[in-house]
Amino acid sequence: DGSPSCGVDYTCFGNWYGSFENREDLDQTLASCKFDKGNGVFIDVLKEMLSENKIEDKVKVTALFAEEREKCLSILE
């Protein structure tokens, strides 16, 4: 969890405009990223599509975030 694309409960965002590959300002770019609660872009679209097709209650979208130990363990039960 925390991906700008696939984050479910958390995402990171910033002004990096695409790939990190071959960036001369990589340290500055990474330092400017923000981490916050919310969905990544792909997950936003996925949830929207599930809702449009009225199947959001049939497909559980969840994620694991290492700092939420109890949530991670509860999924294994």
Summary of the structure (lengths in Angstrom):
residues: 77
radius of gyration: 15.2
end to end distance: 19.9
largest distance: 45.7
contacts: 158
relative contact order: 0.20
helix: 35%
strand: 10%
